[in-house]
Amino acid sequence: MPDFIDPASDEPLVGREHYWSLVTEYRVRLAVEERNWVEGERLQRLCVDWHRQRANVASGGSDKSRHHAIRGLPISLQSLGDIQREQGDPTCATTFREALDLATANGDAAVQANCAFQLGNVFIGLAELRNLDEAERWYRMCHDLVIPDSRFVRGRCVGNLGSIALERFRDARTAKRPAEELASHLAEAARLYKQALDVLPATAVSEHGIVHSALGIIYNDAGDIDRAHHHYRQSIQCADKTGDIFHAGQSRYEFAFALACKSHD
């Protein structure tokens, strides 16, 4: 850090701006891994400001330099939006939309797809903005934007469409809707999550674990305890394999809770 960063301001040393960006982005990742969202957001805002200045300066430069500088800003904004969303900050929707608009103007379909995916997460995950129809619209947009060979992104989109079906089941259950309607939502959620397992590449171990965890929840809600336990175990194995202690703990908790409920019954 001392070779690239002014310790008093966290801004770049003169002549080392490019490397400052790289080092600061690593610092953001470390803060995120530690779930230190406040520090991660502070550092990421510095990155956004730096990319915004570069984009403004490059507006009169060559096509190549301008394209490179402008592309960095929506990517940096997307990272800021990710951190805001993790903190439950509804302003992340505005951040993602700005990133999406910039990526659209720049013709960057990959960043557009990523922003659309994150907007789907916002509208399903944040209580203040929750809108399942909007979430579905954004996930489908992401799915349509990525190239057909992108099994990783397409699989995640399909899985998240499954999460929308699961949320619709929960809403219907709270509203005491007919049993047939509840069963229909659960069946659709299971179908989509199973499709996600087929689409996701075998190397996407973490994502397979998340899908198995969701299937465990679905089968537990359906009263099929044996299938639920199978998927919970698969989820734990995937998390342990990747060293993801957060999701490993989460899956163990869900598994234990399901066992406790069964024992109580």
C-alpha positions in Angstrom: 0.0 0.0 0.0 2.7 2.6 0.8 4.1 2.3 -2.7 0.9 3.3 -4.3 -1.4 5.0 -1.8 -1.3 8.2 0.2 -1.9 7.0 3.8 -3.4 10.3 4.8 -6.2 10.3 2.1 -6.2 6.8 0.7 -5.9 8.5 -2.7 -3.2 7.5 -5.3 0.4 8.7 -5.3 1.2 10.8 -8.3 2.2 8.7 -11.3 0.9 5.5 -9.8 -2.8 5.9 -10.3 -3.3 2.8 -12.4 -1.7 0.6 -9.7 -3.6 2.4 -7.0 -6.9 1.3 -8.6 -5.7 -2.3 -8.6 -4.5 -2.3 -5.0 -7.6 -0.5 -3.8 -9.9 -3.0 -5.5 -8.1 -5.8 -3.7 -8.6 -3.9 -0.5 -12.3 -3.8 -1.3 -12.4 -7.5 -1.9 -10.6 -8.2 1.4 -13.2 -6.0 3.3 -16.0 -7.8 1.6 -14.6 -11.2 2.4 -14.5 -10.1 6.1 -18.1 -8.8 5.7 -16.8 -5.3 6.7 -19.3 -3.6 4.5 -18.7 0.0 5.8 -15.0 -0.2 5.0 -15.7 -1.9 1.7 -18.2 0.8 0.7 -15.8 3.6 1.7 -13.0 2.2 -0.5 -15.3 1.4 -3.4 -16.6 5.0 -3.4 -13.0 6.1 -3.9 -12.8 3.7 -6.8 -16.0 5.0 -8.4 -14.8 8.6 -8.0 -11.5 7.7 -9.7 -13.2 5.9 -12.6 -15.6 8.8 -13.0 -12.7 11.3 -13.3 -11.0 9.1 -15.8 -14.1 8.8 -17.9 -14.5 12.6 -17.9 -10.9 13.1 -18.9 -11.0 10.5 -21.6 -14.1 12.0 -23.3 -11.8 13.9 -25.7 -9.2 11.1 -26.2 -8.9 8.3 -28.7 -11.7 5.8 -29.3 -9.6 3.1 -27.6 -8.7 5.0 -24.5 -12.2 6.4 -24.2 -13.8 3.0 -24.4 -11.5 1.6 -21.8 -12.0 4.4 -19.4 -15.8 4.6 -19.8 -16.1 0.8 -19.4 -14.4 0.9 -16.0 -17.1 3.3 -14.5 -20.1 1.0 -14.7 -18.1 -2.0 -13.5 -17.0 0.1 -10.5 -20.6 1.3 -9.9 -21.8 -2.3 -10.0 -19.3 -3.2 -7.3 -20.6 -0.3 -5.2 -24.2 -1.4 -5.7 -23.3 -5.0 -4.6 -21.9 -3.6 -1.3 -24.9 -1.4 -0.8 -27.3 -4.3 -1.4 -25.5 -6.5 1.1 -26.2 -3.7 3.7 -29.8 -3.6 2.8 -29.5 0.0 1.4 -32.3 0.6 -1.2 -30.1 3.3 -2.9 -28.3 0.3 -4.5 -31.1 0.2 -7.1 -30.2 3.7 -8.3 -26.5 2.7 -8.4 -27.2 -0.4 -10.5 -29.5 1.6 -12.9 -26.8 4.2 -13.5 -24.3 1.4 -14.2 -26.8 -0.3 -16.5 -27.4 3.0 -18.4 -23.7 3.6 -18.9 -23.1 0.0 -20.0 -26.0 0.2 -22.5 -24.6 3.5 -23.9 -21.2 1.8 -24.2 -22.7 -1.3 -25.8 -21.3 -3.6 -23.1 -23.8 -6.5 -23.0 -21.9 -8.4 -20.3 -22.1 -5.5 -17.8 -25.7 -4.9 -18.8 -26.5 -8.5 -17.9 -24.7 -8.3 -14.6 -26.5 -5.1 -13.6 -29.9 -6.7 -14.7 -29.1 -9.7 -12.5 -28.3 -7.6 -9.5 -31.5 -5.5 -10.0 -33.4 -8.8 -9.9 -31.6 -9.5 -6.5 -32.6 -6.1 -5.3 -36.3 -6.5 -6.0 -36.5 -10.0 -4.4 -34.1 -9.4 -1.5 -34.8 -5.9 -0.2 -38.0 -5.5 1.8 -38.4 -1.8 0.9 -38.3 -2.5 -2.8 -39.7 -6.1 -2.9 -41.5 -6.7 -6.2 -41.5 -10.2 -7.5 -42.7 -9.3 -11.0 -39.9 -6.7 -11.3 -37.4 -9.2 -10.1 -38.5 -11.8 -12.6 -38.4 -9.2 -15.4 -34.7 -8.3 -14.6 -33.6 -12.0 -14.3 -35.2 -12.8 -17.7 -33.5 -9.7 -19.2 -30.1 -11.0 -17.9 -30.8 -14.4 -19.2 -31.5 -13.0 -22.7 -28.5 -10.7 -22.7 -25.8 -13.3 -22.0 -24.4 -15.5 -24.8 -26.0 -19.0 -25.1 -22.7 -20.7 -24.0 -22.7 -18.8 -20.7 -24.0 -21.7 -18.7 -22.9 -20.2 -15.4 -24.9 -17.0 -15.7 -27.9 -18.7 -17.3 -27.9 -21.3 -14.6 -27.9 -18.6 -11.9 -30.8 -16.8 -13.7 -32.9 -20.0 -13.8 -32.1 -20.7 -10.2 -33.2 -17.2 -9.2 -36.4 -17.6 -11.1 -36.9 -20.6 -8.9 -36.4 -18.4 -5.8 -39.2 -16.2 -7.1 -41.5 -19.2 -7.4 -40.5 -20.1 -3.8 -41.3 -16.6 -2.6 -44.7 -16.7 -4.3 -45.3 -19.9 -2.4 -44.5 -18.2 0.9 -46.7 -15.2 0.0 -49.6 -17.6 -0.9 -49.1 -19.6 2.3 -49.2 -16.4 4.4 -52.4 -15.4 2.6 -53.8 -18.8 3.3 -54.4 -19.6 -0.3 -55.8 -23.0 -1.4 -53.5 -26.0 -1.1 -53.5 -26.5 -4.9 -52.0 -23.1 -5.4 -49.4 -23.7 -2.8 -48.4 -27.0 -4.4 -48.2 -25.4 -7.8 -45.8 -22.7 -6.6 -43.6 -25.3 -4.9 -43.6 -27.6 -7.9 -42.6 -24.7 -10.2 -39.8 -23.7 -7.7 -38.5 -27.3 -7.7 -38.6 -27.6 -11.5 -36.6 -24.4 -12.0 -34.0 -25.2 -9.4 -33.5 -28.7 -10.9 -33.2 -27.1 -14.3 -30.6 -24.7 -12.8 -28.5 -27.8 -11.6 -28.6 -29.1 -15.2 -27.6 -25.8 -16.7 -24.8 -24.8 -14.3 -21.4 -26.2 -15.2 -20.0 -28.9 -12.9 -17.2 -26.5 -11.9 -19.7 -24.0 -10.3 -19.6 -25.9 -7.0 -20.7 -23.0 -4.8 -23.7 -22.3 -7.0 -24.6 -26.0 -6.9 -24.5 -25.8 -3.2 -26.9 -22.8 -3.0 -29.3 -24.6 -5.3 -29.2 -27.8 -3.3 -29.9 -25.7 -0.1 -33.0 -24.2 -1.8 -34.2 -27.6 -2.9 -33.8 -28.8 0.7 -36.0 -25.9 1.9 -38.6 -26.7 -0.8 -38.8 -30.4 0.0 -38.9 -29.7 3.7 -41.9 -27.3 3.1 -43.5 -30.1 1.0 -43.1 -32.5 3.8 -40.7 -34.8 1.9 -38.1 -35.0 4.7 -35.9 -37.6 3.0 -35.4 -35.6 -0.2 -34.9 -32.4 1.9 -32.1 -34.1 3.9 -30.4 -35.3 0.7 -30.2 -31.8 -0.7 -29.1 -30.3 2.6 -26.2 -32.8 2.7 -25.3 -32.0 -0.9 -25.3 -28.3 -0.1 -23.0 -28.8 3.0 -20.6 -30.9 0.9 -20.4 -28.2 -1.8 -19.7 -25.4 0.8 -17.1 -27.5 2.6 -15.4 -28.3 -0.7 -15.0 -24.6 -1.6 -14.1 -23.5 1.9 -17.2 -21.3 2.1 -17.7 -21.2 5.8 -20.6 -18.8 5.6 -22.9 -20.9 3.4 -21.6 -24.1 5.1 -22.9 -22.7 8.4 -26.1 -21.5 6.9 -26.9 -24.9 5.4 -26.0 -26.7 8.6 -28.4 -24.4 10.4 -31.2 -25.0 8.0 -30.6 -28.8 8.1 -30.6 -28.7 11.9 -33.8 -26.6 12.0 -35.5 -29.1 9.7 -34.4 -32.0 11.9 -35.6 -30.2 15.1 -39.0 -29.5 13.5 -39.3 -33.2 12.5 -38.4 -34.3 16.0 -41.0 -31.9 17.5 -43.7 -33.2 15.2 
